[in-house]
């Protein structure tokens, strides 16, 4: 009986009971990636600005709804 598995974007067919060595599935993981600290810092700054904008919009929406609700209550009282 055949078993189909999908691992690391590769489709592999195996017979049940027989296993292939896992070294065939792994790619070269010893490659080093260079990380630019400026890119990371800019990403943090942008995320902080977006968070601040969302908070301001949230609080303004709450204040607007309270104002509308207060006006609605005052008019119909």
N, C-alpha and C positions, 0 to 999 in steps of 0.2 A: 504494500500500500504506500502511495506517495504522499508526502506532506509538503505543502507549499508554505514558505515563510518569506516575509518581507522585512529586510533589515538594511538600514542605511541606504535607502533608495535602490536596493538591489533585490531582485526576485530570485529565490533559490529553491530548487526542488530537491528534496532529500527523501531517501527511503526511510521509513520508520525502522528504528533499530540500528541503523548505521548513521553515524554523525560525521560531518566534515569537521576538520579542525577549524577553530575560530579564527585562526590567523589569516584565513582567506577573506574574512569579512572586514577586518580592520584595515584602515588606510594609514598612511604615514602620519602619526600624531606627534611626531617629534619636531615638526616645523614650528619655528618661533614666529609669533606675530608681533609686530611693532605697534605700540600704542602711543598715540599722540595725546599728550596731556591737555593741550589746548582744545582739542575736539571734545574731550570729556568735560572740561570746565565750561565750555560754551553750551554743551548739552544741559548741564546742571543749571546754568543761568537761564536758559530758555524755559526749562521746566518750572523753575521758580517764578518766572514772569507769568507763565500760563496758569499756575496755581493761584497767584495773586489776582489775576483777571477773573478767574472763576469765582473766587471768594467775593470780589467786589460785585460781580453780577448777581450772585446769590443774595447778598445783603441788600442790594438795591431792589431786587425783586420782592423780598420780604417787606421792606419799607413801603414800596408801592402798593402791595396788597393790603397792608395795614391802613394806609391812607385811603384807599378806595373803600375798604370795609367801614372805616370811621365815617367817611362822607356818606355812604349808603345808609348807615344807622342814623346819622344826624338828619338826613333829608326826610326819611320816612318815619321819624319819631313824632 
